[in-house]
Amino acid sequence: LSDAKQVPELARSLVEGISSDSRLLTELRERQVVMKSGARQGYRSGLRDYFDHLGSESSEIVPRLAQKSVLLLGIGGTGSIVLQHLCGAGIGRFILVDDDLVDPGNLERQFIYARSNIGRPKVSVAAEYVRAHTLKAAVEPIRATVDRPFLDELSSTFVPIDLAVLCFDRPPGLSYTLATDVMWEHAIPCIHGGTLCRSGFYGPLFSTSHGSPVPHAFDLI
């Protein structure tokens, strides 16, 4: 286990029943790749209690969310917090896109990253966060610069995508219109959000299946 690249493969082997080596299982748990049985029970109970507290029917909502796939474009100040809450909600599949490396300046408000992660791709660290804080969510980390060809290919490859959360700001001034146009064309519901020094914004939710206005009906100020 000296090579960290072996860990995801070993985890899959354990899940598939290929290996029953208790030493490997112990180390995977210590690295937070595999959740302990007690933690799994607590995780399920926490999800049920959360939705029941909101007045929702957890027995119906939790299994549905476990089948949902979310595309998260940008895992910075806004995207990293969105990711934390979507993990907590029990989303079953994540497609994470960002081209940045973890920087010391990220640590004061992007809480999924630690000092030991500086210099690593954000998508790699974010994928580790998902695996450590969910039961069995699938995660696809993609380090890439967002442009029109990339978004078209992404939207066609990872089907279905139930929601796209747009939290990136490059290319400057074009990220909003670029992503919302592509998501609209591929009939993927999407919502845009971000923060400035003293303010933030989110929405609206664009969805061809829920009768929302076309993206061009709105101007980002």
N, C-alpha and C positions, 0 to 999 in steps of 0.2 A: 504493500500500500504506500510505498514511498513516492510513487508517481501520482500526483493529484488527478491526472487525466483518467486514471482507472476508476475513480469513485462513481461517476454516473453509470458506467458499465456494470460495476459490481452491484450497484443498487438495483438495476434492472434484473440482474441474475437472481438476486434474493427474492424480488417480487415474483419472478416466474418460477421460483422453487428450484432453481438449478443448484444453488448452494445453500447449505444450512449451517455454515461455519459460524459459531457464536462469537468468535473473535472478530470476524469481519462485521457482523451485525453491530457489535458494541462500538467499533470504531466509526461505522457509518452514522450511528446515533450521535456519537460525540461530535461529529462534523456537521450534524443537523441535516444529513441527507435522508435519513430514515427517522420517522417520528416514533417515539415509544408508544406502547399500547395505551398507557394511561393518558398520554397527551392526546392521542387520537380520540379517546372517549371524551375528554374535556373539550376538544375542538368541536366535535359534533354537538355536544350539549350546549356549548356557547353559541353556536349558530342558531340552534332551535330557540334558545332563550331570547336571543337578540330579536328575531323576527316576531316571536310571540309578544314581546314587550311592545313592539310597534303596532300590535293589533292585527298582524298578518298571520296567515295559516302556514306555520313553518313546515309542516309535513308535506305541503304542496310546493312551497317556494324553494326550499333547500335543494330538493332533487332537480328542479328546473334550472336553477342557477348553476348546478354542477355540470349541466349539459351545454352551457353557453360559452361562446368564444368571443374574446374581446381583443381588438387591435389597439395597442397603445403606442402612439407616435410621439416620441419625446419622453425621456425619463429624467427630467430635471426638477426644478423647484415645484412645479405643479404635477407633472407626471409621476414623480416618485410617491407623492402623497396619495394620488389617485390609486396607484398600484397597491399601496398598503391597505386601503379601504376595500378594493375589489378582492384582494386576497381574503380579507376578513369576512367578506360577503359570501365566499364560497364559489367564486367563478371557477369553471373547470378547465379553461384553456386560455392561455395568453400568447399573443404575438407581440413581442417587444422590439421596438425599432428606435435606435439612437446611434449617432456616429461619434459621440464624445467619449473621452476618458475621464475617470474620476479625478477631480482637481481639489486641492486643499480648500479653495473657496466654496466648494459645494457643501462642505460638511456642516455648516452652521444651520442649514435648513433643509437639506436633503438627507433624511434620517435613515434611509436604507443603506447608506454608504458609511464606511469607517475609515480611519486613518490608514489602516492596513490595505485598503483598496486603492489608494492613490496610484494613478498610472495605469489602472486596469480599465478595460472597456466597461462602460456603464451597463450595457446589456448583459454582460457576463455576470456582474455582481447582482443585478436585478433578478436574473434567472435563479441564482442561488437563493436570493431572498424568497422568491415564490416557492421553491422546493422546500425551504426550511419552515415556511409558515402556512402551508396548506397540506391537506392529506395526500392528494394524488393529482394535483393540477398539472396538466401538460403545459410546457412553456417552450416557445420558439424564439430564442434571442437572435436578432439580426442587426449587425452593425453596418449601417449604410447611410448614405446621404439621400435625403428625400427629394425626388424629382418626379416628373410626370411618368416617364417610362417605368420607373421603379414602382410607383403606386399602382399603375395598371397591372403590372405583373403580380404584385403582392395581392391585389384584390381578386385576381383570377386563380391564384395558386392556393391560398389558404381559405378554402370554402368549406363550410359557411363562416362568415364573420357576422356575429349578431350585433356588434356595436363597435364603432371606431371612436376613440377618445383622442382628440388632436391637441397635443400640448407642446408642439415644437414651434420655433420662431425663425427658422431658416429654410429657404431664402427669405431675407427680410422683406416684409410687405407682401409676400406672395404665398406664405404658408397657408393662410386662411382660405383664400380662393382656390389655390391649387388642390388642396386636400378635399375640401368640401365638394368641388366639382367632380373629382374622380369618384368619391364615395357615392355621390348622387347618381352618377352614371351606372355604377355597379349595384345600385339599390342597397347600399349598406348604410344603416342609420349611423349618424355621426354627431358629435358635439365637440365644440371647440372651447378651450379655456386657457387662462393665463393670469399671471400676476405682474404688477409693476411695483414700484417702491412703496406706494401708499394706497394702492387700489388693485382690484382684480376683476375679472369678468368670466362668465361662462354662458354657453348657449348662443343661439337657440339649438334645440335638437332638430336636425333635419332627417326626415324619414319619408321615403316615397310611399310606404305602406300605411302611414298614419296621417296622411293628408297635410303635411307641413308645406309651407311656401317653398319655392325653389331658393337655393342659396343666393342667387343674384338679387333676390328681393330685399336683402339686408346689406348694409354697408358696415364694415368694421371701422370704428372710429378710434 
